[in-house]
Amino acid sequence: MTQRPEFSMQELRARIAAAGVPIAEARLEMVRKLLSNALAPIRAEDWRAASTLEPAVTFDAGGPSGAAGSQVDATAERRAREAIGPAAASLDGELPYAGIRELGRRFRRREISPVELTQALLERIARLEPKLHAFVTVTADRALADAKAAEAALLQGDPRSLLGIPVAYKDLYATRGIRTTAGSAVLADWVPAEDATCVARLQAAGCVMLGKLITHEFAFGIQFPGHRFPPARNPWNPEHIPGGSSSGSGAALAAGLVAGSLGSDTGGSIRGPAAFSGIVGLKPTYGRCSRAGVVTLSWTLDHTGPMARTVEDCAYILGTLAGHDPGDPASSQAPVGDYLGGLGQGIRGLRVGVPRAYFLEGVQPEVATAFERALGTLRELGASVADVGIPSIWAAPSYMAIMLSEAFAYHERDLRERLNLYGEGLRDKLLAGGLFSGREYVQAQRLRARLQGEMRETLRRLDVLATPTMPSPALPFSVVQDPDLPYPFPKSNTSPFNMAGLPALALPCGFSATGLPLSLQLVGRPFDEATVLRAGHAYEQATEWHRRRPPV
């Protein structure tokens, strides 16, 4: 790759004039930096030498060759529970943080009912919501109706594992008869006629819907002061962000307001909130979980997936979400794995690769220390850990050329007709997506194809990759609400795996000196979420990080 001149202000102004997009004069330098970073890998590439490289495509809808697994049945789930071991002995004082398996056990022993749990959580939400702003809409009546239905089903012996489990949905997910805002004034009064597929599947499984959770505006722009929807705050320190864009999901789980949630992840929006909020989040393989009914940010990068407080709870939720959906053109027909069955089986002999170049550069020292300690734990559990290289990883910033181009295409009509309804933190970034050329978009997709191929080839020799999830603990609002900041970090440890479409799990691995969570990221082969979850669960059970609670 060769060095090319940086994207200039003169070139930016010429592109703005050609595209006819009204980017504010005060934001030109921010936009210039945004485009310069995204275009640097594209401009540095010798495209004559890469003449046979084709643009990226999604995974084969049939799944990877040799993919194993099937729908989880009751027998497999029972075996999984036995392998995992006994549930927590007592929940006195810990009821808001109880996991799915423990709640199911207590329901069936009639120690607590879904209605009693729902009432307790609604009271907790009412007490903490003024401080955290996790919810856009609390659906108290719907929650109590769901809980009563679950209670009746339990009395009839219904064995569904998610029956009566309290959840809430990121406000990008369409919910029939309940407003869905995407965190924006543009959709402030939208009431969908149908549920998103993932919502429909969890509701059919007997979940109790407590409400809709705030998201960064259209999953991209954090809300600035004065926005119609205030941003969620981090339960560990309300002066810091809980991550984005699934910010409400991260905050609600960390504060013990829900037992599970759904997030979306275009460049890290499940894993970032999991990292900053001290919870667990899984971005499944592209096409594993349906995007139907979820407001789009970027068609070829968007993923949907579960968020919870433990790896096991993510496995429970994923088992219900996963599977082909004809309503999503990118939905895979790969067999659904047994995500619970491998938990508790250990990781002796597991091969872990550490791509230090790129992923360890620029991380804060306490993040690096926690990560090395996590690698040591994996070794103690019997895994082999070795450094690996991914030659094209430095092309990862071209992700932004893809994401912004697709986001602009999705929003162009509203940007031109109702620009004033977009928040200050978002509008100019979306408009910047109209400044990329078709050639640059295709070249970014070609770089993506190479990166995807290298990662899949690396994982032929390994079972998982391990990296820090984020380069630092949660940032303060005073930093991220700077309108001249194109992006909070110089690079992303999460977006390369959106580019590659690989399953990636974030889980707690320590705390900073100021008491903020730190996070480990584990990445696996396409449609091999089961191995990623097994590795994460083994690490989680060998440590105590997931048992800590924020001072709420």
Secondary structure, DSSP 8 states (H G I E B T S, - for coil): --------HHHHHHHHHHHT----GGGHHHHHHHHHHHHHHHHHS-TTTTTT--------TT-STT-------HHHHHHHHHHH----S--TTTGGG--HHHHHHHHHTTSS-HHHHHHHHHHHHHHHHHHH--EEEE-HHHHHHHHHHHHHHHHTT---TTTT-EEEEETTB-BTTB---TTSGGGTT---SS--HHHHHHHHTT-EEEEEE--SBTTTB---TT-SS----BTTBTTB---SSSHHHHHHHHTTS-SEEEEEESSSTTHHHHHHHT-EEEE--TTTS--TTB--S-TTT-EEEEEESSHHHHHHHHHHH-S--TTSTT--------TTTTTTS--TT-EEEE-HHHHSTT--HHHHHHHHHHHHHHHHTT-EEEE---GGGGGGGGHHHHHHHHHHHHHHHHHHH-GGGS-TTTHHHHHHGGGS-HHHHHHHHHHHHHHHHHHHHHTTS-SEEEEESSSSS--BHHHHT-TT-S-SSSS-SSHHHHHHT--EEEEEEEE-TTS-EEEEEEEESTT-HHHHHHHHHHHHHT-SGGG-----
